[in-house]
Amino acid sequence: MNDVTLLKDLDGFRLEIDAARERADIVLDRQPMNTISMLQREQLRKVFEALDEDDRVRVIVLRATGEHFSSGGYIRGFLDATPEHVSKLAWNIAAPARCSKPVIAANRGYTFGVGFEISLACDFRIVSETCRYALPEQKLGQIPGSGGSARLQKIVGITRTKDIVMRSRRISGKQAYDWGIATECVADADLETVTDKLVDELRAFSPLAQRTAKKLLNDTEDASLSIAIELEGHCYSRLRQSDDFREGVEAFHEKRQPKFKGS
């Protein structure tokens, strides 16, 4: 299936681009629980890849309509999918992490299974107090298959990951924040406002510095301290030659807001 056909009719979500605010919203919209189909996973990957190349967009927000972000995947689809198709699930859901631009997940209500996994692949997770994270695959005789247990273990360690995965345990937005899974936990009515503020905050930075920081942090997650410091130094040196860094220094000394161009 080619890209044009794949993105012709988006399944279970829509795309909104606000060029004036340099923002793109990927909105899950399959009521009442925003279940995520097999086709939708592929389409989400292609949309993230397209937005990564879209010069109008600086920040991407992944959110949902209704009370729940997503109850997870369309369960029957796993039995109908081929083993080859299933083997690509993690690659599709990792699209937010591969995207060079900042990606924010705004989570409320049920955020289960693949809904949790794709949120874990984002850079920032803003959760409301109604959010409930879970990886319930054990109840189906399965394990998470789209990076959920692997990403979660990097964040909270093996003990808490076993507690969540092996017991299919649900954790609240507040607990997710306390454990370092969520970036911020806010009142449900404030979720959109806080997300908006974060979008504008990220837009104010150099897009080149943002891309560099995201890639460096992703690439050094599994590196030793000495290698991470070495790579950080190389990235720092490259940014030292950028127009944005010069602009940032000049703006600092002139006591004005910098005007970054991404070069």
C-alpha positions in Angstrom: 0.0 0.0 0.0 1.6 3.3 -1.0 1.7 6.4 1.1 -1.1 8.3 -0.8 -3.5 5.4 -0.4 -2.6 4.8 3.2 -3.3 8.4 4.2 -6.3 9.0 1.9 -8.9 8.1 4.6 -7.6 8.3 8.2 -9.0 5.5 10.3 -10.1 6.6 13.8 -8.2 9.9 14.0 -7.9 13.2 12.3 -5.1 15.7 11.7 -5.3 19.4 12.5 -2.5 21.9 11.5 -2.4 25.4 12.9 0.3 27.0 10.8 0.0 30.3 12.6 1.0 28.6 15.9 3.4 26.1 14.1 1.4 23.3 15.7 -0.1 20.0 14.5 -2.6 18.0 16.5 -3.1 14.3 15.9 -6.6 13.6 17.4 -7.8 10.1 18.2 -11.5 10.2 17.4 -13.2 6.8 17.5 -15.8 7.1 20.2 -16.5 6.0 22.9 -13.1 4.5 23.7 -10.9 5.5 20.8 -9.7 2.0 20.1 -6.7 1.8 17.7 -7.0 -0.4 14.7 -4.1 -2.1 12.8 -4.5 0.2 9.8 -4.6 3.2 12.2 -1.2 2.2 13.6 0.3 2.4 10.1 -1.4 5.6 9.4 -0.2 7.2 12.6 3.4 6.3 11.7 3.0 7.9 8.2 1.4 11.0 9.6 4.3 11.5 12.1 6.8 11.0 9.3 4.9 13.5 7.1 4.8 16.1 9.9 8.5 15.7 10.5 9.1 17.0 7.0 6.4 19.8 7.2 8.1 23.2 7.7 4.9 24.7 9.0 5.0 22.5 12.1 7.3 23.0 15.1 5.5 21.0 17.8 3.1 18.0 17.5 0.4 17.2 20.0 -1.2 13.7 20.3 -4.6 13.9 22.0 -8.1 12.5 21.9 -11.7 13.4 21.9 -14.0 12.4 24.7 -13.4 11.1 28.3 -10.7 8.6 27.4 -7.5 8.8 25.4 -7.7 5.2 24.3 -8.8 1.9 25.7 -6.1 0.2 23.6 -6.0 -1.7 20.4 -8.8 -3.4 18.5 -8.4 -6.9 20.1 -9.9 -9.0 17.3 -7.4 -7.4 14.8 -4.6 -9.3 16.4 -6.1 -12.7 15.4 -6.7 -11.5 11.9 -3.2 -9.9 11.3 -0.3 -11.9 9.8 2.8 -12.5 12.0 4.7 -10.2 9.6 2.2 -7.4 10.2 2.3 -7.9 13.9 6.1 -7.8 13.9 5.9 -4.1 12.7 3.7 -2.9 15.5 6.5 -1.6 17.7 8.1 0.3 14.7 4.8 2.0 14.0 4.2 3.0 17.6 7.8 4.3 18.0 7.1 7.0 15.4 6.8 9.8 17.9 10.3 9.0 19.3 11.9 8.9 15.9 10.3 12.2 14.9 12.8 15.0 15.3 10.3 17.5 16.5 8.9 17.7 20.1 5.9 15.5 20.6 3.4 16.0 23.5 0.9 13.4 24.6 -2.2 14.8 26.4 -3.8 11.9 28.3 -7.1 11.7 30.2 -9.2 8.8 31.2 -8.3 5.3 30.1 -4.9 5.2 28.4 -4.4 1.5 28.1 -2.3 -0.9 25.9 -1.2 0.7 22.7 -2.6 4.1 23.9 -0.1 4.0 26.8 2.6 2.7 24.5 2.4 5.5 22.0 2.2 8.0 24.8 5.4 6.5 26.2 7.1 7.1 22.8 6.3 10.8 23.1 8.7 13.3 24.7 6.2 14.9 27.1 3.2 13.3 28.8 0.7 15.8 30.3 -1.9 13.8 32.2 -5.2 14.8 33.9 -6.2 13.5 37.3 -8.7 11.2 35.5 -5.9 9.4 33.6 -5.4 5.7 34.2 -2.4 4.1 32.6 -2.3 0.3 32.1 -0.7 -2.5 30.1 -3.5 -5.1 30.4 -2.2 -7.6 27.9 -1.7 -10.3 30.6 -5.5 -10.6 30.8 -5.4 -11.7 27.2 -2.6 -14.2 27.6 -0.2 -11.8 26.0 2.5 -9.2 26.8 2.9 -5.6 25.6 4.1 -5.8 21.9 4.7 -2.2 20.9 7.5 -1.2 23.3 5.4 -0.6 26.4 7.3 -2.8 28.9 10.7 -1.8 27.4 10.1 1.9 27.6 8.4 1.7 31.0 11.4 -0.2 32.5 13.8 2.5 31.3 11.6 5.1 33.2 10.6 3.3 36.4 12.9 0.3 36.7 12.2 -3.4 36.7 10.3 -3.7 40.0 7.6 -1.2 39.2 7.4 -2.4 35.6 6.8 -6.0 36.7 4.1 -4.6 39.1 2.3 -2.9 36.2 2.9 -5.5 33.4 2.6 -8.8 35.3 -0.5 -7.7 37.3 -2.1 -5.7 34.5 -2.2 -2.9 37.2 -3.8 0.4 36.5 -2.0 3.5 37.9 -3.5 7.0 38.3 -2.2 10.2 36.7 -0.9 11.3 40.1 1.0 8.1 40.6 2.4 8.3 37.1 3.7 11.8 37.9 5.2 10.6 41.2 6.9 7.7 39.4 8.3 9.9 36.7 6.2 8.6 33.9 4.2 11.8 33.5 5.7 15.2 32.9 2.9 16.9 34.7 -0.4 16.0 36.3 -3.2 18.6 36.2 -6.9 19.0 36.9 -9.0 17.6 34.0 -10.3 21.0 33.1 -6.8 22.3 32.7 -5.4 19.6 30.4 -5.8 21.7 27.2 -4.6 24.9 28.7 -1.4 23.4 30.1 -0.8 21.6 26.8 -1.2 24.8 24.9 1.3 26.6 27.2 3.9 23.8 26.7 3.5 24.1 22.9 4.2 27.8 23.1 7.1 27.3 25.5 8.7 24.8 23.1 8.1 27.0 20.1 10.2 29.8 21.7 13.4 27.7 21.6 15.7 27.1 18.7 14.3 24.3 16.5 17.8 23.2 15.8 18.7 23.0 19.4 15.5 21.2 20.2 16.1 18.6 17.5 19.7 18.1 18.7 18.7 17.7 22.3 16.0 15.1 21.5 18.2 13.0 19.3 21.1 13.2 21.8 19.0 12.1 24.7 17.4 9.3 22.7 20.7 8.1 21.4 22.5 8.1 24.7 19.7 6.5 26.8 21.6 3.2 26.8 25.1 4.6 26.5 27.7 4.7 29.2 28.3 8.0 31.0 31.7 8.6 29.3 30.2 8.0 25.8 27.1 10.1 26.6 29.4 13.0 27.7 31.5 12.6 24.6 28.5 12.7 22.3 27.1 15.7 24.2 30.4 17.5 23.6 30.2 16.9 19.8 26.6 18.1 19.6 27.5 21.2 21.7 30.4 21.9 19.3 28.2 21.7 16.3 25.6 24.0 17.7 28.4 26.5 18.6 28.7 27.1 14.8 24.9 27.7 14.3 23.1 31.0 13.5 20.7 30.3 16.3 23.4 30.1 18.9 24.8 33.4 17.8 21.3 34.9 17.8 20.8 33.5 21.3 24.0 35.0 22.7 23.3 38.4 21.0 19.8 38.5 22.3 21.0 37.7 25.8 23.4 40.6 25.8 20.9 42.9 24.2 18.3 41.9 26.8 15.7 41.0 24.1 13.8 37.9 23.0 15.8 35.8 20.5 14.4 35.2 17.0 15.5 31.7 16.1 15.4 30.5 12.5 16.5 26.9 12.9 19.9 27.2 11.2 
